């Protein structure tokens, strides 16, 4: 047999895969909220459009999985969406209050 084993652990459960998927979108959105160096332009910028897309992907996932999640999975997804939405609004309002702030300023 040529199957790779994770040091004696069995297959990853669907619950863990689902939670990992949600966490990956959460991490992507959080990363996009903060200033990062864009490799092509070498400028420091945030990508609020991509952050919004990550949130929308999670909203779609919530809609499409409605009624098929455990209580823990649904609560986790709702918590992540709430956290990301609040951060998105806060970051958007910060941009509106201080649009002339130079890139890279704290």
C-alpha positions, 0 to 999 in steps of 0.5 A: 500500500502506498497510502500516506498516513498522518502518524496513525491518525485516521481520515479527517472528519467532515466536521473538521474539514468544514471548520477548516474551510470556514477558518481559511476564508476567515484568515483570508478576509482578515489578511485582506483587511490589513495592509500588505505588500502587493507583489506586482506593484510593491505597494502597501495596500489593503484589498477590501474588495477581496475581503468582501468577496471572502465574506460573501463566500461564507454567506453563500456557504451559510445559505447553501448549508442551511439545515445541514450543519450541527449546532456547533458548526452553525454557531461557529459560522455565524460567529465568524460572519459576525466578526468579519462583517464588523471588521469590514464596516470598521475598516470601511468607516476608517477609510471614509474618515481618513481618505488622505492618509498616506499608504503605509501610515499606521 
